[in-house]
Structure formats: C-alpha cells, structure tokens
Amino acid sequence: MIPSPLRQAWPGVLRLILAAALVGVLSCPGYAASPKEGQMAPRYEVTALDGRVVGSAALSGKVTLVHFWATWCPPCREEMPALDKFYREHQRDGFEVVAISIEDAADEGKVRDFVRQYAFPVAMKGAAEIDGFGRIWALPLSFLIDRKGVLRKANWTGQEKIDALLLDERVLPLLVKE
C-alpha cells in the first residue's frame, strides 16, 4: 500500500515527469516543428534516384510540391498517377514535384520499381536534407511552395487526397506568372 502523503502527491509527480519527458523530446536536435503556411519554405536538397540534385535553390522561381510517401502506403500509391499526370501537363509552366520516399535504403529497389513509370524526381529520405519540414507524422504528407519560396499549403495529408481536381484548385492559381 502506498503511504497517504505519496498517494496525494502522485498526480503532481506524474505531471512533472510527463512535462520533463515532453521538454526532453522537443529539445532533441532531430525534432523540428513543421513549417507554417505563409512563411518561407524550409531549405531542402535531395539526390534523386536518377542522380539529379534538386532542391529549394535549384527550383527557385518554380511552384513545387514536396511530397513524402512510401510504397507500402495505399493512399500514397493512389495519389502518384494524378501527381504524375499534372506534372507532365504543367512542368513547362513551372511546376515541379519532389517525391521523397521515407523508406529505408534497403527498400530502394522496391521504390525504383514502383516509380519507374513516373517522370518527376524521386529520392530516398536518406539522400535528402529535409530537416526543416519537421517530423513526418502522416503519409502521404505534402508541402506546396509558390514561385517566391513561400509555403502555400503545409501538412497536406491523405485526409485531403491529392487528385486532379484538388491540384487544379490549389496549384493552377500559383502557376500564373505575375
């Protein structure tokens, strides 16, 4: 049996332990908050599976969708054809997709097989500098960046599935040159 004074103090002790754990997690160097819409997009750079190096510097002046995904994620797989079709139709207008698989390097062959049919650059997370996007907390997870480098849609998840209609609604207005 727990002594009465300790039993009375237990809720406060538990809150203190949880608060300390949360502070510890949030202060870890690998943790970064997700960027916010309306702010400058984080700097990123990836080495695509075909060897191209693409990132915020190389894609400056273009509308870019940074898309985190995985082959084992059904909503991710469902979105890829719409992304590819829109990319092929609007790349000449200044639209880019950077697809980053969060899978381990050991799965690179599986990723290569799956994306062989797609025209946009695909990279493995291990070959990417993407810390500014924060914790990848859901898949698919996308970030839409305008021509000036401003984040126009953050934390775009599979709950709002990327399809042709949504791409037309969200991306086409950004492709209009000022």
N, CA and C of each residue as an Amber inpcrd file, in Angstrom:
protein
   534
   0.8410000  -1.1760000   0.0000000   0.0000000   0.0000000   0.0000000
   0.8920000   1.2470000   0.0000000   0.4980000   2.2500000  -0.8020000
   1.2550000   3.4970000  -0.9180000   0.8940000   4.4030000   0.2560000
   1.9020000   4.9490000   0.9570000   1.6170000   5.8610000   2.0760000
   0.7790000   7.0470000   1.6200000  -0.0590000   7.5670000   2.5010000
  -1.0080000   8.6290000   2.1950000  -0.3600000   9.8860000   1.6070000
   0.7440000  10.4210000   2.1720000   1.3330000  11.6350000   1.5770000
   1.7840000  11.4190000   0.1340000   2.3500000  10.2370000  -0.1620000
   2.7950000   9.9390000  -1.5230000   1.5990000   9.7880000  -2.4570000
   0.5430000   9.1660000  -1.9690000  -0.6600000   8.9730000  -2.7620000
  -1.2490000  10.3410000  -3.1390000  -1.2180000  11.2910000  -2.2380000
  -1.7530000  12.6270000  -2.5080000  -0.8600000  13.3860000  -3.4870000
   0.4210000  13.1730000  -3.4270000   1.3670000  13.8860000  -4.2940000
   1.4900000  13.2400000  -5.6700000   1.0570000  12.0110000  -5.8200000
   1.2580000  11.2480000  -7.0550000   0.8020000  11.9830000  -8.3190000
  -0.4070000  12.5800000  -8.4040000  -0.7960000  13.2820000  -9.6400000
   0.1800000  14.3970000 -10.0170000   0.6600000  15.1480000  -9.0500000
   1.6200000  16.2180000  -9.3310000   2.9520000  15.6710000  -9.8050000
   3.4100000  14.5750000  -9.1920000   4.6680000  13.9390000  -9.5960000
   4.5540000  13.4180000 -11.0200000   3.4330000  12.7960000 -11.3350000
   3.2220000  12.2620000 -12.6790000   3.2280000  13.3840000 -13.7180000
   2.5590000  14.5080000 -13.4200000   2.5670000  15.6480000 -14.3430000
   3.9810000  16.1730000 -14.5480000   4.7620000  16.2200000 -13.4920000
   6.1420000  16.7020000 -13.5760000   6.9840000  15.7770000 -14.4580000
   6.8190000  14.4790000 -14.2810000   7.5600000  13.5010000 -15.0950000
   7.1780000  13.6440000 -16.5580000   5.9010000  13.7390000 -16.8590000
   5.4410000  13.8770000 -18.2480000   5.9320000  15.1890000 -18.8670000
   5.8910000  16.2680000 -18.1000000   6.3740000  17.5610000 -18.6090000
   7.8620000  17.4870000 -18.9280000   8.6370000  16.8640000 -18.0550000
  10.0850000  16.7320000 -18.2870000  10.3530000  15.8870000 -19.5280000
   9.5940000  14.8250000 -19.6970000   9.7720000  13.9720000 -20.8780000
   9.4480000  14.7500000 -22.1470000   8.3710000  15.5290000 -22.1230000
   7.9890000  16.3110000 -23.2950000   9.0500000  17.3550000 -23.6290000
   9.5640000  18.0430000 -22.6470000  10.6270000  19.0250000 -22.8660000
  11.8470000  18.3330000 -23.4610000  12.1660000  17.1630000 -22.9750000
  13.3090000  16.4160000 -23.4940000  13.1360000  16.0630000 -24.9550000
  11.9520000  15.6040000 -25.3340000  11.6880000  15.2370000 -26.7260000
  11.7310000  16.4630000 -27.6180000  11.0860000  17.5440000 -27.1910000
  11.0260000  18.7320000 -28.0300000  12.3640000  19.4400000 -28.1750000
  13.2650000  19.2070000 -27.2550000  14.5600000  19.8740000 -27.3420000
  15.6100000  19.0260000 -28.0540000  15.2240000  17.8450000 -28.5020000
  16.1700000  16.9920000 -29.2320000  16.5590000  17.6820000 -30.5330000
  17.8250000  17.5690000 -30.9500000  18.2580000  18.2300000 -32.1770000
  17.5090000  17.7500000 -33.4110000  17.0420000  16.4910000 -33.4340000
  16.3650000  15.9520000 -34.6040000  14.9240000  16.3960000 -34.7360000
  14.3870000  17.0640000 -33.7210000  12.9920000  17.4770000 -33.7580000
  12.9000000  18.9040000 -34.2690000  12.0380000  19.1140000 -35.2140000
  11.7860000  20.4700000 -35.6950000  10.2860000  20.6070000 -35.9080000
   9.7600000  21.7420000 -35.5730000   8.3430000  21.9870000 -35.7910000
   8.0830000  22.0850000 -37.2870000   6.8820000  21.7170000 -37.6890000
   6.5070000  21.8270000 -39.0910000   6.4610000  23.2880000 -39.4870000
   6.8500000  23.5940000 -40.7150000   6.7790000  24.9780000 -41.1770000
   5.3200000  25.4100000 -41.3040000   5.0910000  26.7020000 -41.2510000
   3.7360000  27.2590000 -41.2790000   3.4340000  27.8980000 -42.6340000
   2.1740000  27.7750000 -43.0390000   1.7290000  28.4170000 -44.2750000
   1.9390000  29.9180000 -44.1900000   2.3570000  30.5070000 -45.3010000
   2.6010000  31.9450000 -45.3530000   4.0330000  32.3220000 -45.0220000
   4.8020000  31.3850000 -44.4830000   6.2110000  31.6310000 -44.1830000
   7.0610000  31.1080000 -45.3380000   8.3150000  31.5210000 -45.3320000
   9.2380000  30.9840000 -46.3320000   9.3700000  29.4840000 -46.1010000
   9.3810000  28.7350000 -47.1730000   9.5280000  27.2820000 -47.0740000
  10.9330000  26.9420000 -46.5910000  11.0820000  25.8200000 -45.9150000
  12.4190000  25.4350000 -45.4600000  13.3280000  25.0870000 -46.6370000
  14.6000000  25.2410000 -46.4020000  15.5920000  24.8400000 -47.4010000
  15.6430000  23.3170000 -47.4320000  15.7560000  22.7610000 -48.6150000
  15.8690000  21.3070000 -48.7480000  16.6990000  20.9880000 -49.9840000
  17.2630000  19.8170000 -49.9850000  18.0230000  19.3380000 -51.1390000
  17.9920000  17.8190000 -51.1190000  17.7170000  17.2410000 -52.2820000
  17.6630000  15.7780000 -52.3820000  18.4750000  15.3210000 -53.5880000
  19.0010000  14.1320000 -53.4700000  19.6220000  13.4820000 -54.6180000
  18.6370000  12.4410000 -55.0990000  18.0800000  12.6840000 -56.2820000
  17.0720000  11.7950000 -56.8420000  17.7000000  10.4510000 -57.2240000
  16.8400000   9.4730000 -57.4020000  17.3140000   8.1400000 -57.7610000
  18.0690000   8.1290000 -59.0850000  17.7740000   9.0950000 -59.9660000
  18.4890000   9.1640000 -61.2430000  19.7750000   9.9820000 -61.1530000
  20.1430000  10.4320000 -59.9300000  21.3850000  11.1630000 -59.7250000
  21.2470000  12.6770000 -59.7390000  20.1030000  13.2010000 -60.2030000
  19.8960000  14.6470000 -60.2090000  19.8460000  15.1650000 -58.7740000
  20.4200000  16.3370000 -58.5610000  20.3090000  17.0080000 -57.2720000
  19.2910000  18.1250000 -57.4560000  18.2050000  18.0430000 -56.6890000
  17.1640000  19.0600000 -56.7650000  16.8640000  19.5650000 -55.3590000
  16.4130000  20.7970000 -55.3070000  16.0940000  21.3630000 -54.0090000
  15.6320000  22.7930000 -54.1430000  15.5070000  23.4390000 -53.0160000
  14.9620000  24.7890000 -52.9930000  15.7840000  25.7570000 -53.8440000
  17.0940000  25.6300000 -53.8450000  17.9250000  26.5430000 -54.6410000
  17.7260000  26.2940000 -56.1350000  17.7690000  25.0300000 -56.5390000
  17.6410000  24.6830000 -57.9560000  16.2360000  24.9510000 -58.4920000
  15.2360000  24.9000000 -57.6260000  13.8490000  25.0670000 -58.0730000
  13.2860000  26.4570000 -57.7690000  14.1530000  27.3730000 -57.4140000
  13.7290000  28.7460000 -57.1450000  12.9990000  29.2960000 -58.3660000
  11.8760000  29.9690000 -58.1380000  11.0970000  30.5190000 -59.2330000
  10.0680000  29.5600000 -59.7890000   9.9970000  28.3600000 -59.2400000
   9.0210000  27.3590000 -59.6840000   8.0480000  27.0720000 -58.5560000
   6.8680000  26.6050000 -58.9190000   5.8930000  26.1200000 -57.9430000
   6.2500000  24.6680000 -57.6930000   6.4640000  24.3180000 -56.4360000
   6.9750000  22.9860000 -56.1180000   6.1060000  22.2940000 -55.0810000
   5.8650000  21.0220000 -55.3100000   5.1820000  20.1800000 -54.3350000
   6.2110000  19.1960000 -53.7890000   6.5410000  19.3260000 -52.5140000
   7.4340000  18.3840000 -51.8410000   6.5180000  17.3440000 -51.2190000
   6.6780000  16.1020000 -51.6500000   5.7250000  15.0370000 -51.3450000
   6.4180000  13.8660000 -50.6530000   6.0690000  13.6150000 -49.3910000
   6.6090000  12.4800000 -48.6400000   5.6470000  11.3060000 -48.7850000
   6.1910000  10.1260000 -49.0550000   5.3560000   8.9740000 -49.3540000
   6.1210000   7.6900000 -49.0690000   5.4630000   6.5390000 -49.2810000
   6.1000000   5.2160000 -49.1690000   5.3410000   4.2230000 -50.0420000
   6.0420000   3.2180000 -50.5260000   5.4030000   2.2110000 -51.3810000
   4.3590000   1.3950000 -50.6200000   4.5340000   1.2480000 -49.3160000
   3.5990000   0.4420000 -48.5140000   2.3640000   1.2230000 -48.0880000
   2.2600000   2.4690000 -48.4860000   1.1540000   3.3640000 -48.0900000
   0.1110000   3.4210000 -49.2160000  -1.0650000   2.7730000 -49.0380000
  -2.0750000   2.7790000 -50.1150000  -2.5030000   4.1760000 -50.5780000
  -2.7770000   5.1420000 -49.6830000  -3.1410000   6.4760000 -50.1950000
  -2.0140000   7.1250000 -51.0050000  -0.7680000   6.8500000 -50.6200000
   0.3800000   7.3880000 -51.3760000   0.3640000   6.8400000 -52.7970000
   0.1720000   5.5460000 -52.9070000   0.1630000   4.8940000 -54.2140000
  -0.9850000   5.4140000 -55.0770000  -2.1100000   5.7140000 -54.4480000
  -3.2720000   6.2150000 -55.1850000  -3.0330000   7.6170000 -55.7340000
  -2.2710000   8.4360000 -55.0260000  -2.0400000   9.8200000 -55.4570000
  -1.0160000   9.9490000 -56.5790000  -0.0960000   9.0240000 -56.6700000
   1.0270000   9.1580000 -57.6050000   0.6050000   9.3400000 -59.0690000
  -0.3730000   8.5840000 -59.5990000  -0.7460000   8.8180000 -61.0030000
  -1.2680000  10.2340000 -61.2630000  -2.0710000  10.7830000 -60.3490000
  -2.5860000  12.1500000 -60.5260000  -1.4430000  13.1590000 -60.4730000
  -0.4970000  12.9460000 -59.5450000   0.6680000  13.8340000 -59.4590000
   1.4720000  13.7920000 -60.7520000   1.6820000  12.5890000 -61.2620000
   2.4810000  12.4350000 -62.4770000   1.7960000  13.0920000 -63.6770000
   0.5050000  12.8780000 -63.8150000  -0.2380000  13.4640000 -64.9410000
  -0.1760000  14.9940000 -64.8730000  -0.4270000  15.5480000 -63.6880000
  -0.3850000  17.0010000 -63.5260000   1.0240000  17.5270000 -63.7830000
   2.0250000  16.8100000 -63.2980000   3.4270000  17.1960000 -63.5080000
   3.7550000  17.2400000 -65.0010000   3.3890000  16.1930000 -65.7130000
   3.6770000  16.1390000 -67.1580000   2.9770000  17.2700000 -67.9150000
   1.7600000  17.5950000 -67.4860000   0.9940000  18.6400000 -68.1580000
   1.4760000  20.0550000 -67.8220000   2.0670000  20.2380000 -66.6420000
   2.3710000  21.5990000 -66.1890000   3.8430000  21.8570000 -65.8620000
   4.7020000  20.9250000 -66.1330000   6.1230000  21.1600000 -65.8760000
   6.6160000  22.3410000 -66.7020000   6.1810000  22.4400000 -67.9320000
   6.6090000  23.5540000 -68.7950000   6.1020000  24.9120000 -68.2900000
   5.0770000  24.8720000 -67.4120000   4.5310000  26.1020000 -66.8250000
   5.2570000  26.4870000 -65.5340000   6.2170000  25.6560000 -65.1210000
   6.9780000  25.9590000 -63.9120000   6.5700000  25.1580000 -62.6970000
   5.9370000  23.9860000 -62.9030000   5.5410000  23.1380000 -61.7830000
   6.5420000  22.0000000 -61.6050000   6.9240000  21.7570000 -60.3650000
   7.8430000  20.6680000 -60.0430000   7.2790000  19.8310000 -58.8990000
   7.5950000  18.5590000 -58.9170000   7.2800000  17.6440000 -57.8210000
   8.6010000  17.0630000 -57.3530000   8.7900000  17.0170000 -56.0560000
   9.9360000  16.3290000 -55.4620000   9.3350000  15.2950000 -54.5170000
   9.3730000  14.0310000 -54.9380000   8.7950000  12.9440000 -54.1450000
   9.8980000  12.2940000 -53.3180000   9.6840000  12.2250000 -52.0100000
  10.7020000  11.6840000 -51.1070000  10.1370000  10.4750000 -50.3850000
  10.6770000   9.3090000 -50.6990000  10.2510000   8.0840000 -50.0310000
  10.8900000   8.0400000 -48.6450000  10.0890000   7.7390000 -47.6390000
  10.6170000   7.6740000 -46.2770000  11.1500000   6.2820000 -45.9420000
  11.1900000   5.4020000 -46.9110000  11.6190000   4.0320000 -46.6690000
  13.1290000   3.9320000 -46.4560000  13.5420000   2.8340000 -45.8800000
  14.9520000   2.5780000 -45.6180000  15.7040000   2.3360000 -46.9200000
  16.9960000   2.5500000 -46.8860000  17.8510000   2.3350000 -48.0570000
  17.7190000   0.9150000 -48.5910000  17.4500000  -0.0450000 -47.7180000
  17.2960000  -1.4440000 -48.1390000  16.1040000  -1.6340000 -49.0800000
  15.1570000  -0.6940000 -49.0510000  13.9660000  -0.7860000 -49.9030000
  14.0990000   0.0020000 -51.2010000  15.2850000   0.5050000 -51.4910000
  15.4660000   1.3340000 -52.6820000  15.0540000   0.6170000 -53.9610000
  15.3370000  -0.6510000 -54.0840000  14.9540000  -1.4060000 -55.2800000
  13.4460000  -1.4270000 -55.4770000  12.7270000  -1.6170000 -54.4010000
  11.2610000  -1.6160000 -54.4530000  10.7420000  -0.2330000 -54.8630000
  11.3650000   0.8070000 -54.3370000  10.9640000   2.1740000 -54.6760000
  11.2490000   2.4330000 -56.1520000  12.4370000   2.0490000 -56.6150000
  12.7950000   2.2450000 -58.0300000  11.7990000   1.5450000 -58.9580000
  11.4410000   0.3140000 -58.6240000  10.4800000  -0.4250000 -59.4470000
   9.1380000   0.3020000 -59.5140000   8.6860000   0.7990000 -58.3730000
   7.3810000   1.4520000 -58.3200000   7.3620000   2.7710000 -59.1000000
   8.4190000   3.5670000 -59.0170000   8.4060000   4.9100000 -59.6160000
   8.9390000   4.9490000 -61.0430000   9.3110000   3.8240000 -61.5680000
   9.8670000   3.7780000 -62.9270000   8.9690000   4.4770000 -63.9440000
   7.6730000   4.4170000 -63.7490000   6.7100000   4.9910000 -64.6970000
   6.4730000   6.4940000 -64.5280000   7.0230000   7.0730000 -63.4690000
   6.7500000   8.4800000 -63.1740000   7.8950000   9.3740000 -63.6440000
   7.5310000  10.5850000 -64.0940000   8.5170000  11.4980000 -64.6820000
   9.1900000  12.4090000 -63.6560000   8.5570000  12.6630000 -62.5240000
   9.1160000  13.6030000 -61.5510000  10.2430000  12.9590000 -60.7530000
  11.1260000  13.7930000 -60.1820000  12.2490000  13.2560000 -59.4060000
  11.7760000  12.5910000 -58.1060000  12.3720000  11.4550000 -57.8220000
  12.0770000  10.6960000 -56.6060000  13.3850000  10.4570000 -55.8760000
  13.3610000  10.6710000 -54.5660000  14.5620000  10.4680000 -53.7500000
  14.2100000   9.6170000 -52.5410000  15.2230000   9.0430000 -51.9610000
  15.0760000   8.3340000 -50.6920000  15.3740000   9.3330000 -49.5800000
  14.6770000   9.2040000 -48.4670000  14.8630000  10.1400000 -47.3550000
  16.3230000  10.2130000 -46.9100000  17.0220000   9.0860000 -46.9650000
  18.4190000   9.0580000 -46.5500000  19.3310000   9.8920000 -47.4360000
  18.8780000  10.2230000 -48.6600000  19.6750000  11.0290000 -49.5910000
  19.1040000  12.4400000 -49.6810000  18.5460000  12.9110000 -48.5600000
  17.8730000  14.2030000 -48.5780000  18.1950000  15.0160000 -47.3340000
  18.2920000  16.3050000 -47.5280000  18.4090000  17.2520000 -46.4170000
  17.0520000  17.9330000 -46.3060000  16.2560000  17.4600000 -45.3440000
  14.8600000  17.8790000 -45.2530000  14.4390000  18.2360000 -43.8320000
  15.3910000  18.4860000 -42.9600000  15.0860000  18.7150000 -41.5500000
  14.0540000  19.8130000 -41.3110000  14.0200000  20.8170000 -42.1400000
  13.1270000  21.9400000 -41.9280000  11.6520000  21.6180000 -42.0430000
  11.3250000  20.4380000 -42.5750000   9.9200000  20.0650000 -42.7200000
   9.3400000  19.4580000 -41.4430000  10.1580000  19.3140000 -40.4260000
   9.6580000  18.7860000 -39.1620000   9.4850000  17.2810000 -39.2050000
   8.7530000  16.8080000 -38.2360000   8.5100000  15.3680000 -38.1270000
   7.5160000  14.9460000 -39.2060000   7.8320000  13.9030000 -39.9210000
   6.9040000  13.3670000 -40.9230000   5.9320000  12.4940000 -40.1370000
   4.7730000  13.0390000 -39.8300000   3.8430000  12.4460000 -38.8880000
   2.7020000  11.6770000 -39.5410000   2.5460000  11.7870000 -40.8410000
   1.4870000  11.0850000 -41.5620000   1.9450000  10.8960000 -42.9980000
   1.3700000   9.9330000 -43.6600000   1.6500000   9.7170000 -45.0760000
   0.3360000   9.5420000 -45.8090000   0.2730000  10.0430000 -47.0140000
   1.2110000  10.9630000 -47.6460000   1.1780000  12.3240000 -46.9530000
   2.2720000  13.0450000 -47.0960000   2.3890000  14.3690000 -46.4930000
   3.0780000  15.2810000 -47.5060000   2.4100000  16.3710000 -47.8610000
   2.9420000  17.2630000 -48.8940000   2.9860000  18.7040000 -48.4300000
   3.8680000  19.4590000 -49.0970000   4.0450000  20.8850000 -48.8440000
   4.0880000  21.5810000 -50.1950000   3.2270000  22.5750000 -50.3920000
   3.1490000  23.2980000 -51.6600000   3.8320000  24.6530000 -51.5020000
   4.8010000  24.9130000 -52.3790000   5.6340000  26.1140000 -52.3080000
   5.4280000  26.9320000 -53.5800000   5.2040000  28.2440000 -53.4180000
   4.9810000  29.0910000 -54.5940000   6.3090000  29.5210000 -55.2250000
   6.2220000  30.2980000 -56.2900000   7.4070000  30.7220000 -57.0480000
   8.3790000  31.5670000 -56.2250000   7.8710000  32.2460000 -55.2000000
   8.7140000  33.1010000 -54.3700000   9.2870000  32.3590000 -53.1690000
   8.9900000  31.0550000 -53.0720000   9.5190000  30.2630000 -51.9710000
   8.6580000  30.2860000 -50.7200000   7.4290000  30.7900000 -50.8460000
   6.5200000  30.8650000 -49.7000000   5.6790000  29.5930000 -49.6380000
   5.5340000  29.0660000 -48.4540000   4.7510000  27.8520000 -48.2370000
   3.2670000  28.1980000 -48.3410000   2.5890000  27.6310000 -49.3240000
   1.1780000  27.9210000 -49.5530000   0.2580000  26.8490000 -48.9920000
   0.7460000  25.6440000 -48.8090000  -0.0300000  24.5720000 -48.1780000
   0.9590000  23.7100000 -47.4130000   0.7240000  23.6180000 -46.0940000
   1.6050000  22.8160000 -45.2380000   0.8300000  21.6300000 -44.6930000
   1.5450000  20.5700000 -44.4050000   0.9330000  19.3880000 -43.7900000
  -0.3040000  18.9080000 -44.5380000  -0.1950000  18.8450000 -45.8430000
  -1.2610000  18.3740000 -46.7180000  -1.2220000  16.8560000 -46.6570000
  -2.1660000  16.2600000 -45.9690000  -2.1440000  14.8110000 -45.7460000
  -3.1450000  14.0900000 -46.6360000  -3.1300000  12.7740000 -46.5490000
  -4.0480000  11.9300000 -47.3060000  -5.5020000  12.1190000 -46.9340000
  -5.7760000  12.8260000 -45.8330000  -7.1720000  13.1040000 -45.4890000
  -7.7980000  14.0160000 -46.5330000  -6.9810000  14.8230000 -47.1890000
  -7.4050000  15.6640000 -48.2990000  -6.6310000  15.1490000 -49.5140000
  -7.1120000  14.0530000 -50.0590000  -6.3970000  13.3110000 -51.1020000
  -6.0730000  14.1830000 -52.3170000  -4.8300000  14.0920000 -52.7340000
  -4.3960000  14.8110000 -53.9280000  -4.9590000  14.0950000 -55.1450000
  -5.7510000  14.8120000 -55.9110000  -6.2930000  14.2950000 -57.1660000
  -6.2930000  15.4390000 -58.1760000  -6.7620000  15.1720000 -59.3970000
  -6.7160000  16.1790000 -60.4590000  -7.4720000  17.4510000 -60.0750000
  -8.6400000  17.2870000 -59.4800000  -9.4510000  18.4390000 -59.1070000
  -8.7520000  19.3170000 -58.0710000  -8.1930000  18.6800000 -57.0610000
  -7.5130000  19.4300000 -55.9990000  -6.2380000  20.0920000 -56.5160000
  -5.5150000  19.4150000 -57.3970000  -4.3240000  20.0250000 -57.9980000
  -4.7060000  21.2460000 -58.8250000  -5.7840000  21.1240000 -59.5990000
  -6.2550000  22.2780000 -60.3780000  -6.6060000  23.4350000 -59.4530000
  -7.2840000  23.1340000 -58.3600000  -7.7350000  24.1650000 -57.4230000
  -6.5870000  24.8370000 -56.6860000  -5.6260000  24.0480000 -56.2410000
  -4.5440000  24.5770000 -55.3820000  -3.3270000  25.0610000 -56.1770000
  -2.9840000  24.3590000 -57.2450000  -1.7030000  24.6410000 -57.9220000
  -1.8660000  25.5880000 -59.1110000  -2.8990000  25.4110000 -59.9010000
  -3.0490000  26.2490000 -61.1090000  -2.9850000  27.7420000 -60.8140000
  -3.6510000  28.2430000 -59.7500000  -3.5410000  29.6850000 -59.4780000
  -2.0990000  30.1370000 -59.2000000  -1.2890000  29.2510000 -58.6630000
   0.1060000  29.6010000 -58.3590000   0.9820000  29.5910000 -59.6070000
   0.5290000  28.9160000 -60.6450000   1.3170000  28.8300000 -61.8780000
   1.1730000  30.0720000 -62.7450000   0.1870000  30.8920000 -62.4660000
   0.0010000  32.1300000 -63.2190000   1.1720000  33.0520000 -62.9000000
   1.8960000  33.4460000 -63.9310000   3.0560000  34.3250000 -63.7180000
   2.5840000  35.7450000 -63.4690000   3.2330000  36.3800000 -62.5000000
   2.8670000  37.7580000 -62.1450000   3.5670000  38.7450000 -63.0250000
